[in-house]
Amino acid sequence: MNHHLTRRNLMQVAGATAFAPPFAAAAATSQWPIVEGPNTPKICLGGGRDEAGIRRVKQLGVNYVLGGAAGPTASLPWQEASIRAAIESAKANGLVLYNSMLENSFPNTIYGRPGRDEEIEKIRQTIRAAGKAGLPVIEYNFYAHRAMEGYFEETGRAGLGHTGFDYEKMKGLPPLPEEGAHSLDEMWNHMTYFLKAVIPVAEESGVRMALHPNDPPAPISRGSGQIMGTVAGWKKLISIVDSPSNGITFDCGVAREMGEDPVEVCRYFGSRDRINHMHYRNVHVRKPYERYSEVAFDEGQVDMFGVMRELVRQKYTRTIYPEHPRMFDYDRDYNKLQGVRQGGYPGGGGYTGTVFNVAYARAMMQAVLASM
Protein backbone atom coordinates (compact mmCIF):
# COMPACT_ATOMS: atom_id res chain seq x y z
CA MET A 1 0.00 0.00 0.00
CA ASN A 2 1.33 3.43 -0.89
CA HIS A 3 1.40 5.57 2.31
CA HIS A 4 2.92 8.61 0.60
CA LEU A 5 0.89 11.72 1.50
CA THR A 6 0.44 14.11 -1.39
CA ARG A 7 -0.83 17.70 -1.04
CA ARG A 8 -4.19 16.46 -2.32
CA ASN A 9 -4.25 13.67 0.30
CA LEU A 10 -3.55 16.19 3.06
CA MET A 11 -6.35 18.47 1.91
CA GLN A 12 -8.79 15.54 1.84
CA VAL A 13 -7.78 14.48 5.34
CA ALA A 14 -8.04 18.06 6.62
CA GLY A 15 -11.47 18.46 5.06
CA ALA A 16 -12.73 15.25 6.56
CA THR A 17 -11.39 16.25 9.96
CA ALA A 18 -12.99 19.69 9.78
CA PHE A 19 -16.45 18.32 9.13
CA ALA A 20 -16.42 15.04 11.01
CA PRO A 21 -16.16 15.95 14.71
CA PRO A 22 -19.47 17.79 15.26
CA PHE A 23 -21.50 15.12 13.50
CA ALA A 24 -19.48 12.27 14.97
CA ALA A 25 -19.94 13.78 18.42
CA ALA A 26 -23.64 14.26 17.79
CA ALA A 27 -24.03 10.67 16.66
CA ALA A 28 -22.11 9.42 19.70
CA THR A 29 -23.73 11.55 22.38
CA SER A 30 -27.12 12.81 21.14
CA GLN A 31 -30.35 10.89 21.41
CA TRP A 32 -33.32 11.70 19.25
CA PRO A 33 -35.46 13.52 19.67
CA ILE A 34 -33.27 16.24 21.14
CA VAL A 35 -35.41 17.88 23.80
CA GLU A 36 -35.13 20.92 26.00
CA GLY A 37 -33.45 20.41 29.33
CA PRO A 38 -31.78 22.23 32.22
CA ASN A 39 -28.85 23.26 30.02
CA THR A 40 -30.77 24.40 26.92
CA PRO A 41 -32.96 27.38 26.06
CA LYS A 42 -36.71 26.85 26.51
CA ILE A 43 -39.30 27.75 23.90
CA CYS A 44 -42.25 29.57 25.42
CA LEU A 45 -45.60 30.98 24.36
CA GLY A 46 -48.39 33.09 25.71
CA GLY A 47 -51.65 31.26 26.22
CA GLY A 48 -52.97 28.63 28.55
CA ARG A 49 -55.96 30.59 29.80
CA ASP A 50 -58.44 27.78 29.25
CA GLU A 51 -58.47 24.09 28.39
CA ALA A 52 -58.40 24.71 24.65
CA GLY A 53 -55.52 27.17 24.95
CA ILE A 54 -53.55 24.76 27.11
CA ARG A 55 -54.04 21.97 24.56
CA ARG A 56 -52.85 24.22 21.73
CA VAL A 57 -49.69 25.07 23.63
CA LYS A 58 -49.01 21.50 24.72
CA GLN A 59 -49.68 20.04 21.26
CA LEU A 60 -46.74 22.10 20.01
CA GLY A 61 -44.48 20.55 22.62
CA VAL A 62 -44.17 23.86 24.47
CA ASN A 63 -43.89 23.61 28.24
CA TYR A 64 -43.18 27.23 29.25
CA VAL A 65 -45.67 30.10 29.22
CA LEU A 66 -45.62 33.84 29.68
CA GLY A 67 -47.74 35.38 32.37
CA GLY A 68 -49.57 37.91 30.26
CA ALA A 69 -52.24 35.26 29.81
CA ALA A 70 -51.99 33.06 32.88
CA GLY A 71 -50.17 35.17 35.41
CA PRO A 72 -50.81 38.17 37.65
CA THR A 73 -53.04 41.03 36.61
CA ALA A 74 -51.76 44.47 35.68
CA SER A 75 -52.79 46.08 38.97
CA LEU A 76 -49.96 46.81 41.39
CA PRO A 77 -48.74 45.47 43.64
CA TRP A 78 -49.05 41.81 42.64
CA GLN A 79 -49.87 39.52 45.52
CA GLU A 80 -47.77 36.49 46.39
CA ALA A 81 -50.88 34.32 46.65
CA SER A 82 -52.10 35.23 43.15
CA ILE A 83 -48.67 34.64 41.61
CA ARG A 84 -48.33 31.32 43.39
CA ALA A 85 -51.82 30.31 42.29
CA ALA A 86 -50.96 31.11 38.66
CA ILE A 87 -47.74 29.10 38.91
CA GLU A 88 -49.56 26.13 40.45
CA SER A 89 -52.36 26.31 37.88
CA ALA A 90 -49.81 26.20 35.07
CA LYS A 91 -47.98 23.33 36.78
CA ALA A 92 -51.19 21.33 37.10
CA ASN A 93 -51.49 21.51 33.32
CA GLY A 94 -47.90 20.50 32.66
CA LEU A 95 -46.69 24.07 32.10
CA VAL A 96 -44.13 26.34 33.75
CA LEU A 97 -45.06 29.98 34.26
CA TYR A 98 -41.65 31.58 33.82
CA ASN A 99 -42.13 35.26 33.00
CA SER A 100 -44.84 37.82 33.62
CA MET A 101 -45.08 41.26 32.05
CA LEU A 102 -45.19 44.30 34.29
CA GLU A 103 -47.74 46.20 32.25
CA ASN A 104 -47.42 49.95 31.71
CA SER A 105 -49.10 50.78 35.00
CA PHE A 106 -46.41 53.14 36.30
CA PRO A 107 -46.61 56.30 34.13
CA ASN A 108 -45.45 58.63 36.90
CA THR A 109 -42.21 56.66 37.08
CA ILE A 110 -41.68 56.72 33.33
CA TYR A 111 -42.37 60.45 33.05
CA GLY A 112 -40.76 61.49 36.35
CA ARG A 113 -43.97 62.89 37.80
CA PRO A 114 -45.17 63.26 41.39
CA GLY A 115 -46.33 59.91 42.68
CA ARG A 116 -43.49 57.90 41.20
CA ASP A 117 -42.15 56.90 44.60
CA GLU A 118 -45.51 55.32 45.43
CA GLU A 119 -45.50 53.46 42.11
CA ILE A 120 -41.95 52.27 42.62
CA GLU A 121 -42.76 51.00 46.09
CA LYS A 122 -45.61 48.93 44.61
CA ILE A 123 -43.18 47.52 42.05
CA ARG A 124 -40.72 46.67 44.83
CA GLN A 125 -43.53 44.85 46.65
CA THR A 126 -44.40 43.07 43.41
CA ILE A 127 -40.82 41.90 42.95
CA ARG A 128 -40.65 40.57 46.49
CA ALA A 129 -43.93 38.73 46.00
CA ALA A 130 -42.66 37.24 42.74
CA GLY A 131 -39.50 36.04 44.43
CA LYS A 132 -41.37 34.39 47.27
CA ALA A 133 -43.78 32.72 44.85
CA GLY A 134 -40.98 31.45 42.60
CA LEU A 135 -41.49 33.55 39.46
CA PRO A 136 -38.02 33.85 37.86
CA VAL A 137 -38.46 36.80 35.45
CA ILE A 138 -40.44 40.03 35.31
CA GLU A 139 -40.50 41.74 31.93
CA TYR A 140 -41.32 45.41 31.42
CA ASN A 141 -41.26 48.36 29.01
CA PHE A 142 -40.11 51.94 29.57
CA TYR A 143 -41.53 53.79 26.58
CA ALA A 144 -42.19 57.50 26.58
CA HIS A 145 -44.31 56.69 23.53
CA ARG A 146 -44.38 53.60 21.34
CA ALA A 147 -44.24 54.49 17.65
CA MET A 148 -47.02 52.16 16.52
CA GLU A 149 -48.52 54.77 14.19
CA GLY A 150 -45.87 53.76 11.66
CA TYR A 151 -47.15 50.18 11.30
CA PHE A 152 -49.12 48.98 8.28
CA GLU A 153 -49.96 45.68 6.60
CA GLU A 154 -47.91 44.39 3.70
CA THR A 155 -48.29 41.32 1.51
CA GLY A 156 -45.55 38.70 1.26
CA ARG A 157 -45.20 35.46 -0.69
CA ALA A 158 -48.53 34.11 -1.94
CA GLY A 159 -50.39 36.71 0.11
CA LEU A 160 -48.69 36.00 3.45
CA GLY A 161 -49.29 38.84 5.89
CA HIS A 162 -46.26 40.97 6.73
CA THR A 163 -46.05 43.88 9.16
CA GLY A 164 -44.41 46.93 7.67
CA PHE A 165 -43.03 49.95 9.51
CA ASP A 166 -42.35 53.33 7.94
CA TYR A 167 -41.13 56.18 10.11
CA GLU A 168 -42.39 58.70 7.54
CA LYS A 169 -45.96 57.73 8.45
CA MET A 170 -45.56 59.09 11.98
CA LYS A 171 -42.55 61.39 11.79
CA GLY A 172 -43.36 64.77 13.27
CA LEU A 173 -46.55 63.72 15.06
CA PRO A 174 -47.09 65.96 18.09
CA PRO A 175 -46.77 64.73 21.68
CA LEU A 176 -49.91 63.38 23.32
CA PRO A 177 -51.21 65.53 26.19
CA GLU A 178 -51.12 62.66 28.68
CA GLU A 179 -47.51 61.84 27.77
CA GLY A 180 -45.75 65.06 26.89
CA ALA A 181 -42.35 65.23 25.22
CA HIS A 182 -39.22 63.99 26.96
CA SER A 183 -35.59 64.21 25.92
CA LEU A 184 -33.17 61.30 26.06
CA ASP A 185 -31.47 62.84 29.09
CA GLU A 186 -34.80 63.10 30.91
CA MET A 187 -35.70 59.50 30.13
CA TRP A 188 -32.30 58.22 31.24
CA ASN A 189 -32.64 60.14 34.49
CA HIS A 190 -36.04 58.55 35.09
CA MET A 191 -34.71 55.10 34.19
CA THR A 192 -31.69 55.49 36.49
CA TYR A 193 -33.92 56.50 39.39
CA PHE A 194 -36.08 53.44 38.75
CA LEU A 195 -33.24 50.93 38.42
CA LYS A 196 -31.43 52.06 41.55
CA ALA A 197 -34.65 51.64 43.50
CA VAL A 198 -35.76 48.24 42.20
CA ILE A 199 -32.72 46.22 41.11
CA PRO A 200 -31.34 45.73 44.65
CA VAL A 201 -34.76 44.33 45.63
CA ALA A 202 -34.75 42.06 42.57
CA GLU A 203 -31.30 40.77 43.54
CA GLU A 204 -32.42 40.04 47.08
CA SER A 205 -35.55 38.31 45.77
CA GLY A 206 -33.84 36.15 43.16
CA VAL A 207 -35.82 37.78 40.35
CA ARG A 208 -34.43 38.92 37.01
CA MET A 209 -35.84 42.03 35.35
CA ALA A 210 -35.99 42.02 31.53
CA LEU A 211 -36.46 45.36 29.78
CA HIS A 212 -37.78 45.09 26.24
CA PRO A 213 -36.13 47.42 23.70
CA ASN A 214 -37.98 50.20 21.96
CA ASP A 215 -39.86 48.57 19.12
CA PRO A 216 -40.20 50.16 16.64
CA PRO A 217 -36.82 51.86 17.28
CA ALA A 218 -37.93 55.14 15.72
CA PRO A 219 -35.47 58.00 16.32
CA ILE A 220 -38.13 60.23 17.90
CA SER A 221 -41.59 59.07 18.92
CA ARG A 222 -44.14 61.89 19.30
CA GLY A 223 -41.44 64.26 20.49
CA SER A 224 -39.73 61.85 22.91
CA GLY A 225 -36.36 60.15 22.78
CA GLN A 226 -36.08 56.37 22.75
CA ILE A 227 -33.65 55.25 25.44
CA MET A 228 -33.80 51.62 24.31
CA GLY A 229 -33.85 52.47 20.61
CA THR A 230 -30.13 51.81 20.02
CA VAL A 231 -27.72 49.06 21.04
CA ALA A 232 -25.69 51.78 22.76
CA GLY A 233 -28.78 52.38 24.88
CA TRP A 234 -29.06 48.66 25.69
CA LYS A 235 -25.43 48.70 26.83
CA LYS A 236 -25.95 51.82 28.89
CA LEU A 237 -28.93 50.25 30.64
CA ILE A 238 -26.98 47.28 32.00
CA SER A 239 -24.14 49.56 33.14
CA ILE A 240 -26.34 51.70 35.38
CA VAL A 241 -26.73 48.92 37.92
CA ASP A 242 -24.30 46.09 37.23
CA SER A 243 -26.32 43.02 38.14
CA PRO A 244 -27.74 39.92 36.40
CA SER A 245 -31.09 41.12 37.74
CA ASN A 246 -30.75 44.18 35.50
CA GLY A 247 -31.00 42.64 32.03
CA ILE A 248 -32.80 42.89 28.73
CA THR A 249 -35.25 41.05 26.60
CA PHE A 250 -32.95 40.39 23.66
CA ASP A 251 -34.96 40.78 20.46
CA CYS A 252 -32.92 39.69 17.42
CA GLY A 253 -35.49 41.31 15.13
CA VAL A 254 -35.12 44.72 16.77
CA ALA A 255 -31.32 44.39 16.65
CA ARG A 256 -31.57 43.96 12.87
CA GLU A 257 -34.11 46.79 12.57
CA MET A 258 -31.38 49.04 13.97
CA GLY A 259 -28.88 47.84 11.37
CA GLU A 260 -26.92 45.78 13.89
CA ASP A 261 -25.64 42.20 13.60
CA PRO A 262 -27.95 40.21 15.91
CA VAL A 263 -25.34 37.50 16.45
CA GLU A 264 -22.78 40.03 17.68
CA VAL A 265 -25.37 41.73 19.88
CA CYS A 266 -26.35 38.35 21.30
CA ARG A 267 -22.70 37.59 22.05
CA TYR A 268 -22.20 40.91 23.87
CA PHE A 269 -25.16 40.55 26.21
CA GLY A 270 -25.03 36.77 26.50
CA SER A 271 -21.37 36.77 27.54
CA ARG A 272 -22.29 39.18 30.34
CA ASP A 273 -25.31 37.13 31.43
CA ARG A 274 -27.68 40.02 30.80
CA ILE A 275 -30.20 38.28 28.51
CA ASN A 276 -33.07 37.54 30.86
CA HIS A 277 -35.63 36.73 28.16
CA MET A 278 -35.46 36.46 24.37
CA HIS A 279 -37.75 37.30 21.45
CA TYR A 280 -37.04 35.35 18.27
CA ARG A 281 -38.23 36.75 14.93
CA ASN A 282 -37.06 37.94 11.54
CA VAL A 283 -37.21 41.18 9.53
CA HIS A 284 -36.20 42.65 6.20
CA VAL A 285 -34.71 46.12 6.63
CA ARG A 286 -34.66 48.77 3.93
CA LYS A 287 -33.44 51.65 6.12
CA PRO A 288 -32.24 51.00 9.69
CA TYR A 289 -34.55 52.42 12.38
CA GLU A 290 -37.03 53.77 9.85
CA ARG A 291 -38.22 51.29 7.18
CA TYR A 292 -38.52 47.55 7.56
CA SER A 293 -40.90 44.61 7.27
CA GLU A 294 -41.53 41.82 9.75
CA VAL A 295 -41.47 38.66 7.68
CA ALA A 296 -41.54 34.88 8.03
CA PHE A 297 -38.66 33.39 10.01
CA ASP A 298 -37.10 31.78 6.93
CA GLU A 299 -37.05 34.81 4.63
CA GLY A 300 -35.58 37.78 6.50
CA GLN A 301 -32.08 39.16 7.07
CA VAL A 302 -31.54 37.79 10.58
CA ASP A 303 -29.27 34.76 10.73
CA MET A 304 -31.73 32.75 12.79
CA PHE A 305 -29.44 29.72 13.03
CA GLY A 306 -26.51 31.95 13.99
CA VAL A 307 -28.52 33.62 16.75
CA MET A 308 -29.67 30.28 18.15
CA ARG A 309 -26.13 28.92 17.99
CA GLU A 310 -24.80 31.93 19.87
CA LEU A 311 -27.45 31.57 22.57
CA VAL A 312 -26.36 27.96 23.11
CA ARG A 313 -22.68 28.93 23.02
CA GLN A 314 -23.34 31.48 25.74
CA LYS A 315 -25.08 28.77 27.79
CA TYR A 316 -28.37 30.65 27.74
CA THR A 317 -30.98 28.50 29.52
CA ARG A 318 -33.94 30.86 29.90
CA THR A 319 -36.92 31.36 27.60
CA ILE A 320 -37.18 32.03 23.87
CA TYR A 321 -40.45 33.45 22.57
CA PRO A 322 -40.94 32.85 18.79
CA GLU A 323 -43.22 35.83 18.41
CA HIS A 324 -45.11 37.94 15.87
CA PRO A 325 -46.64 35.13 13.77
CA ARG A 326 -47.44 36.00 10.18
CA MET A 327 -50.97 35.88 8.79
CA PHE A 328 -51.63 32.71 6.77
CA ASP A 329 -54.76 32.15 4.71
CA TYR A 330 -55.85 29.37 7.03
CA ASP A 331 -56.08 31.88 9.88
CA ARG A 332 -57.89 34.37 7.66
CA ASP A 333 -60.45 31.70 6.72
CA TYR A 334 -60.84 30.62 10.34
CA ASN A 335 -61.40 34.21 11.45
CA LYS A 336 -64.09 34.69 8.80
CA LEU A 337 -65.78 31.48 9.83
CA GLN A 338 -65.77 32.49 13.48
CA GLY A 339 -66.71 36.09 12.72
CA VAL A 340 -63.71 37.46 14.59
CA ARG A 341 -61.02 39.95 13.71
CA GLN A 342 -57.40 38.97 14.23
CA GLY A 343 -55.83 41.17 16.87
CA GLY A 344 -52.22 42.21 17.21
CA TYR A 345 -50.16 43.92 14.55
CA PRO A 346 -51.22 44.72 10.97
CA GLY A 347 -50.41 41.61 8.95
CA GLY A 348 -50.00 39.59 12.10
CA GLY A 349 -51.52 36.15 12.29
CA GLY A 350 -52.80 33.55 14.71
CA TYR A 351 -52.32 29.91 15.58
CA THR A 352 -51.14 28.79 12.14
CA GLY A 353 -48.38 31.38 12.21
CA THR A 354 -47.51 30.36 15.75
CA VAL A 355 -47.19 26.72 14.68
CA PHE A 356 -44.79 27.79 11.91
CA ASN A 357 -42.72 29.89 14.34
CA VAL A 358 -42.47 27.21 17.02
CA ALA A 359 -41.57 24.50 14.50
CA TYR A 360 -38.88 26.69 12.96
CA ALA A 361 -37.43 27.70 16.34
CA ARG A 362 -37.33 24.10 17.54
CA ALA A 363 -35.66 22.94 14.33
CA MET A 364 -32.99 25.61 14.76
CA MET A 365 -32.44 24.60 18.37
CA GLN A 366 -32.20 20.91 17.58
CA ALA A 367 -29.81 21.56 14.70
CA VAL A 368 -27.57 23.66 16.94
CA LEU A 369 -27.60 21.18 19.82
CA ALA A 370 -26.84 18.28 17.46
CA SER A 371 -23.87 20.06 15.91
CA MET A 372 -22.10 21.33 19.03
C-alpha positions as CSV (number, residue, x, y, z in Angstrom):
1,M,0.0,0.0,0.0
2,N,1.3,3.4,-0.9
3,H,1.4,5.6,2.3
4,H,2.9,8.6,0.6
5,L,0.9,11.7,1.5
6,T,0.4,14.1,-1.4
7,R,-0.8,17.7,-1.0
8,R,-4.2,16.5,-2.3
9,N,-4.3,13.7,0.3
10,L,-3.6,16.2,3.1
11,M,-6.4,18.5,1.9
12,Q,-8.8,15.5,1.8
13,V,-7.8,14.5,5.3
14,A,-8.0,18.1,6.6
15,G,-11.5,18.5,5.1
16,A,-12.7,15.2,6.6
17,T,-11.4,16.2,10.0
18,A,-13.0,19.7,9.8
19,F,-16.5,18.3,9.1
20,A,-16.4,15.0,11.0
21,P,-16.2,15.9,14.7
22,P,-19.5,17.8,15.3
23,F,-21.5,15.1,13.5
24,A,-19.5,12.3,15.0
25,A,-19.9,13.8,18.4
26,A,-23.6,14.3,17.8
27,A,-24.0,10.7,16.7
28,A,-22.1,9.4,19.7
29,T,-23.7,11.5,22.4
30,S,-27.1,12.8,21.1
31,Q,-30.3,10.9,21.4
32,W,-33.3,11.7,19.2
33,P,-35.5,13.5,19.7
34,I,-33.3,16.2,21.1
35,V,-35.4,17.9,23.8
36,E,-35.1,20.9,26.0
37,G,-33.4,20.4,29.3
38,P,-31.8,22.2,32.2
39,N,-28.9,23.3,30.0
40,T,-30.8,24.4,26.9
41,P,-33.0,27.4,26.1
42,K,-36.7,26.9,26.5
43,I,-39.3,27.7,23.9
44,C,-42.3,29.6,25.4
45,L,-45.6,31.0,24.4
46,G,-48.4,33.1,25.7
47,G,-51.7,31.3,26.2
48,G,-53.0,28.6,28.5
49,R,-56.0,30.6,29.8
50,D,-58.4,27.8,29.3
51,E,-58.5,24.1,28.4
52,A,-58.4,24.7,24.6
53,G,-55.5,27.2,25.0
54,I,-53.6,24.8,27.1
55,R,-54.0,22.0,24.6
56,R,-52.9,24.2,21.7
57,V,-49.7,25.1,23.6
58,K,-49.0,21.5,24.7
59,Q,-49.7,20.0,21.3
60,L,-46.7,22.1,20.0
61,G,-44.5,20.5,22.6
62,V,-44.2,23.9,24.5
63,N,-43.9,23.6,28.2
64,Y,-43.2,27.2,29.2
65,V,-45.7,30.1,29.2
66,L,-45.6,33.8,29.7
67,G,-47.7,35.4,32.4
68,G,-49.6,37.9,30.3
69,A,-52.2,35.3,29.8
70,A,-52.0,33.1,32.9
71,G,-50.2,35.2,35.4
72,P,-50.8,38.2,37.6
73,T,-53.0,41.0,36.6
74,A,-51.8,44.5,35.7
75,S,-52.8,46.1,39.0
76,L,-50.0,46.8,41.4
77,P,-48.7,45.5,43.6
78,W,-49.0,41.8,42.6
79,Q,-49.9,39.5,45.5
80,E,-47.8,36.5,46.4
81,A,-50.9,34.3,46.7
82,S,-52.1,35.2,43.2
83,I,-48.7,34.6,41.6
84,R,-48.3,31.3,43.4
85,A,-51.8,30.3,42.3
86,A,-51.0,31.1,38.7
87,I,-47.7,29.1,38.9
88,E,-49.6,26.1,40.4
89,S,-52.4,26.3,37.9
90,A,-49.8,26.2,35.1
91,K,-48.0,23.3,36.8
92,A,-51.2,21.3,37.1
93,N,-51.5,21.5,33.3
94,G,-47.9,20.5,32.7
95,L,-46.7,24.1,32.1
96,V,-44.1,26.3,33.7
97,L,-45.1,30.0,34.3
98,Y,-41.6,31.6,33.8
99,N,-42.1,35.3,33.0
100,S,-44.8,37.8,33.6
101,M,-45.1,41.3,32.1
102,L,-45.2,44.3,34.3
103,E,-47.7,46.2,32.2
104,N,-47.4,49.9,31.7
105,S,-49.1,50.8,35.0
106,F,-46.4,53.1,36.3
107,P,-46.6,56.3,34.1
108,N,-45.5,58.6,36.9
109,T,-42.2,56.7,37.1
110,I,-41.7,56.7,33.3
111,Y,-42.4,60.4,33.1
112,G,-40.8,61.5,36.3
113,R,-44.0,62.9,37.8
114,P,-45.2,63.3,41.4
115,G,-46.3,59.9,42.7
116,R,-43.5,57.9,41.2
117,D,-42.1,56.9,44.6
118,E,-45.5,55.3,45.4
119,E,-45.5,53.5,42.1
120,I,-41.9,52.3,42.6
121,E,-42.8,51.0,46.1
122,K,-45.6,48.9,44.6
123,I,-43.2,47.5,42.1
124,R,-40.7,46.7,44.8
125,Q,-43.5,44.9,46.7
126,T,-44.4,43.1,43.4
127,I,-40.8,41.9,43.0
128,R,-40.6,40.6,46.5
129,A,-43.9,38.7,46.0
130,A,-42.7,37.2,42.7
131,G,-39.5,36.0,44.4
132,K,-41.4,34.4,47.3
133,A,-43.8,32.7,44.8
134,G,-41.0,31.5,42.6
135,L,-41.5,33.5,39.5
136,P,-38.0,33.8,37.9
137,V,-38.5,36.8,35.5
138,I,-40.4,40.0,35.3
139,E,-40.5,41.7,31.9
140,Y,-41.3,45.4,31.4
141,N,-41.3,48.4,29.0
142,F,-40.1,51.9,29.6
143,Y,-41.5,53.8,26.6
144,A,-42.2,57.5,26.6
145,H,-44.3,56.7,23.5
146,R,-44.4,53.6,21.3
147,A,-44.2,54.5,17.6
148,M,-47.0,52.2,16.5
149,E,-48.5,54.8,14.2
150,G,-45.9,53.8,11.7
151,Y,-47.2,50.2,11.3
152,F,-49.1,49.0,8.3
153,E,-50.0,45.7,6.6
154,E,-47.9,44.4,3.7
155,T,-48.3,41.3,1.5
156,G,-45.6,38.7,1.3
157,R,-45.2,35.5,-0.7
158,A,-48.5,34.1,-1.9
159,G,-50.4,36.7,0.1
160,L,-48.7,36.0,3.4
161,G,-49.3,38.8,5.9
162,H,-46.3,41.0,6.7
163,T,-46.0,43.9,9.2
164,G,-44.4,46.9,7.7
165,F,-43.0,49.9,9.5
166,D,-42.4,53.3,7.9
167,Y,-41.1,56.2,10.1
168,E,-42.4,58.7,7.5
169,K,-46.0,57.7,8.4
170,M,-45.6,59.1,12.0
171,K,-42.6,61.4,11.8
172,G,-43.4,64.8,13.3
173,L,-46.6,63.7,15.1
174,P,-47.1,66.0,18.1
175,P,-46.8,64.7,21.7
176,L,-49.9,63.4,23.3
177,P,-51.2,65.5,26.2
178,E,-51.1,62.7,28.7
179,E,-47.5,61.8,27.8
180,G,-45.8,65.1,26.9
181,A,-42.3,65.2,25.2
182,H,-39.2,64.0,27.0
183,S,-35.6,64.2,25.9
184,L,-33.2,61.3,26.1
185,D,-31.5,62.8,29.1
186,E,-34.8,63.1,30.9
187,M,-35.7,59.5,30.1
188,W,-32.3,58.2,31.2
189,N,-32.6,60.1,34.5
190,H,-36.0,58.5,35.1
191,M,-34.7,55.1,34.2
192,T,-31.7,55.5,36.5
193,Y,-33.9,56.5,39.4
194,F,-36.1,53.4,38.8
195,L,-33.2,50.9,38.4
196,K,-31.4,52.1,41.5
197,A,-34.6,51.6,43.5
198,V,-35.8,48.2,42.2
199,I,-32.7,46.2,41.1
200,P,-31.3,45.7,44.7
201,V,-34.8,44.3,45.6
202,A,-34.8,42.1,42.6
203,E,-31.3,40.8,43.5
204,E,-32.4,40.0,47.1
205,S,-35.6,38.3,45.8
206,G,-33.8,36.1,43.2
207,V,-35.8,37.8,40.3
208,R,-34.4,38.9,37.0
209,M,-35.8,42.0,35.3
210,A,-36.0,42.0,31.5
211,L,-36.5,45.4,29.8
212,H,-37.8,45.1,26.2
213,P,-36.1,47.4,23.7
214,N,-38.0,50.2,22.0
215,D,-39.9,48.6,19.1
216,P,-40.2,50.2,16.6
217,P,-36.8,51.9,17.3
218,A,-37.9,55.1,15.7
219,P,-35.5,58.0,16.3
220,I,-38.1,60.2,17.9
221,S,-41.6,59.1,18.9
222,R,-44.1,61.9,19.3
223,G,-41.4,64.3,20.5
224,S,-39.7,61.9,22.9
225,G,-36.4,60.2,22.8
226,Q,-36.1,56.4,22.8
227,I,-33.6,55.3,25.4
228,M,-33.8,51.6,24.3
229,G,-33.8,52.5,20.6
230,T,-30.1,51.8,20.0
231,V,-27.7,49.1,21.0
232,A,-25.7,51.8,22.8
233,G,-28.8,52.4,24.9
234,W,-29.1,48.7,25.7
235,K,-25.4,48.7,26.8
236,K,-25.9,51.8,28.9
237,L,-28.9,50.3,30.6
238,I,-27.0,47.3,32.0
239,S,-24.1,49.6,33.1
240,I,-26.3,51.7,35.4
241,V,-26.7,48.9,37.9
242,D,-24.3,46.1,37.2
243,S,-26.3,43.0,38.1
244,P,-27.7,39.9,36.4
245,S,-31.1,41.1,37.7
246,N,-30.7,44.2,35.5
247,G,-31.0,42.6,32.0
248,I,-32.8,42.9,28.7
249,T,-35.3,41.0,26.6
250,F,-33.0,40.4,23.7
251,D,-35.0,40.8,20.5
252,C,-32.9,39.7,17.4
253,G,-35.5,41.3,15.1
254,V,-35.1,44.7,16.8
255,A,-31.3,44.4,16.7
256,R,-31.6,44.0,12.9
257,E,-34.1,46.8,12.6
258,M,-31.4,49.0,14.0
259,G,-28.9,47.8,11.4
260,E,-26.9,45.8,13.9
261,D,-25.6,42.2,13.6
262,P,-28.0,40.2,15.9
263,V,-25.3,37.5,16.5
264,E,-22.8,40.0,17.7
265,V,-25.4,41.7,19.9
266,C,-26.3,38.3,21.3
267,R,-22.7,37.6,22.0
268,Y,-22.2,40.9,23.9
269,F,-25.2,40.5,26.2
270,G,-25.0,36.8,26.5
271,S,-21.4,36.8,27.5
272,R,-22.3,39.2,30.3
273,D,-25.3,37.1,31.4
274,R,-27.7,40.0,30.8
275,I,-30.2,38.3,28.5
276,N,-33.1,37.5,30.9
277,H,-35.6,36.7,28.2
278,M,-35.5,36.5,24.4
279,H,-37.7,37.3,21.4
280,Y,-37.0,35.3,18.3
281,R,-38.2,36.8,14.9
282,N,-37.1,37.9,11.5
283,V,-37.2,41.2,9.5
284,H,-36.2,42.7,6.2
285,V,-34.7,46.1,6.6
286,R,-34.7,48.8,3.9
287,K,-33.4,51.6,6.1
288,P,-32.2,51.0,9.7
289,Y,-34.5,52.4,12.4
290,E,-37.0,53.8,9.8
291,R,-38.2,51.3,7.2
292,Y,-38.5,47.5,7.6
293,S,-40.9,44.6,7.3
294,E,-41.5,41.8,9.8
295,V,-41.5,38.7,7.7
296,A,-41.5,34.9,8.0
297,F,-38.7,33.4,10.0
298,D,-37.1,31.8,6.9
299,E,-37.0,34.8,4.6
300,G,-35.6,37.8,6.5
301,Q,-32.1,39.2,7.1
302,V,-31.5,37.8,10.6
303,D,-29.3,34.8,10.7
304,M,-31.7,32.7,12.8
305,F,-29.4,29.7,13.0
306,G,-26.5,31.9,14.0
307,V,-28.5,33.6,16.7
308,M,-29.7,30.3,18.1
309,R,-26.1,28.9,18.0
310,E,-24.8,31.9,19.9
311,L,-27.4,31.6,22.6
312,V,-26.4,28.0,23.1
313,R,-22.7,28.9,23.0
314,Q,-23.3,31.5,25.7
315,K,-25.1,28.8,27.8
316,Y,-28.4,30.6,27.7
317,T,-31.0,28.5,29.5
318,R,-33.9,30.9,29.9
319,T,-36.9,31.4,27.6
320,I,-37.2,32.0,23.9
321,Y,-40.4,33.5,22.6
322,P,-40.9,32.9,18.8
323,E,-43.2,35.8,18.4
324,H,-45.1,37.9,15.9
325,P,-46.6,35.1,13.8
326,R,-47.4,36.0,10.2
327,M,-51.0,35.9,8.8
328,F,-51.6,32.7,6.8
329,D,-54.8,32.1,4.7
330,Y,-55.8,29.4,7.0
331,D,-56.1,31.9,9.9
332,R,-57.9,34.4,7.7
333,D,-60.5,31.7,6.7
334,Y,-60.8,30.6,10.3
335,N,-61.4,34.2,11.4
336,K,-64.1,34.7,8.8
337,L,-65.8,31.5,9.8
338,Q,-65.8,32.5,13.5
339,G,-66.7,36.1,12.7
340,V,-63.7,37.5,14.6
341,R,-61.0,39.9,13.7
342,Q,-57.4,39.0,14.2
343,G,-55.8,41.2,16.9
344,G,-52.2,42.2,17.2
345,Y,-50.2,43.9,14.5
346,P,-51.2,44.7,11.0
347,G,-50.4,41.6,8.9
348,G,-50.0,39.6,12.1
349,G,-51.5,36.1,12.3
350,G,-52.8,33.6,14.7
351,Y,-52.3,29.9,15.6
352,T,-51.1,28.8,12.1
353,G,-48.4,31.4,12.2
354,T,-47.5,30.4,15.8
355,V,-47.2,26.7,14.7
356,F,-44.8,27.8,11.9
357,N,-42.7,29.9,14.3
358,V,-42.5,27.2,17.0
359,A,-41.6,24.5,14.5
360,Y,-38.9,26.7,13.0
361,A,-37.4,27.7,16.3
362,R,-37.3,24.1,17.5
363,A,-35.7,22.9,14.3
364,M,-33.0,25.6,14.8
365,M,-32.4,24.6,18.4
366,Q,-32.2,20.9,17.6
367,A,-29.8,21.6,14.7
368,V,-27.6,23.7,16.9
369,L,-27.6,21.2,19.8
370,A,-26.8,18.3,17.5
371,S,-23.9,20.1,15.9
372,M,-22.1,21.3,19.0
